[in-house]
Amino acid sequence: MGMVKKIHQYEICLINLDPSVGSEMKKTRPCIILSPDEMNDNLKHVIIAPMTKTIRKYPTRVNIKFKSQDGEIALEHIKSLDKLRIVKKIGELEKKTIKEIKKKLQEIFID
């Protein structure tokens, strides 16, 4: 594992979430970078939301199709992690999915 040099908001990165505790999401998995670029450029950590192939239809989740697989972005598992946990960049979100994430985050934290 090494630090990826330049990270942008809404990129998809493979991130090592271990060690985890209790019901936290585990293993190395795709995650969405939620932190803004200003934070990503100046701090040693990022805010992420993990992705999962397990479909739960929770109100905190956003559907995603990535690399021909259906899955969900688990916004109930948002966390801040050191950039050293980032294995590599593997993609970026479509504008439609970004809009859905923003709407869902507003429902969760503001409304």
N, C-alpha and C positions, 0 to 999 in steps of 0.2 A: 504494500500500500504506500502511496506517496501522494503528496499534495498536487492536485491539478492546478496549473498556474492561473488560468483565467476562468472564472465561473460566472454565468449569467442567470438572472432570474428566469424561471420557467424552462430551464434545461432539465433534461432527464439524466441523472447520474447513477451509476452503480455504487452503492454505499454499504459499507460493512456496519451493521447495526449491533453486532455482538461486542461485548457481552450485554445481554438484556436481562431484565428482571420481571418476574410475574407475567402479566399479560401484554407487555411491550412486544412490538413486532421484532422478530429475530432474523438472523442470517444476513447475508449480503444480497441486496435486492435493489431494483430500480426505485429511485426516489425523485420527487420533483423539488427543485430548488425554489423556495418561496421568497427568500430574503432578497431585497432590492440590490441592484448592482453597486450602489454606493456602499452598502454594508459589505457586500462580497469582496469589494476592492480593498477595504480598509481593516477588516477584522479577520481573526483566525478561525471563525466559526460561521456556519450557515444555518438557516432555518429551512427545514425540509418537511415534506409529507411523503411517507412511503407508499408504494404501489403494491397491490396484491392481485393474484389471479382468483382468490376466493371471493365470490360474489355474495355480499350480505344484504345489499339494498338498504343499508343504514341511511338515515337522513343526512349524515355527515360525509357521505361518499359521493365522488364524481366518477361516472363511467368513463373508461378510456379503452381504446384499441391501440395496442402498441406491438409492433413486430408480429402482426396477424393474430394476436391473442387478446381476448376480452379480459378486462380487469377493472379495478377500481382504484382511485386515489383516496387513501384513508386519511381524511382531514382531522379525524378524531385522534390521530397519532402524530400530530405536528410536534416537532422537537428541534432544539438547537444542538448542533454537533460540531466538533472540530473538523476542519477541512482535511485533516490527516485520514479521516475515515473514508474519504472519497477515493474509490478505486479508479474510475474513469468516466468520462462523458459518453453517453450512449444515444442521445437524441435530444429533440426539443418538442415542445407542445404545439399543437395547432391552435390558431387564434380562437376557435370555437371552444376548445377545452379551457383555455385561459379565462374566457368570459364566464364559463360555468364555475370555475374555481373561485373567481372574484365574487360572484353572486352567492355562492355557498358560504364563503368566509364572512360575507356581510350578514347573512342569515344567522350564522353561528355566533359571531362576536358583537354585532352592532344592533340588529333588530331584536 
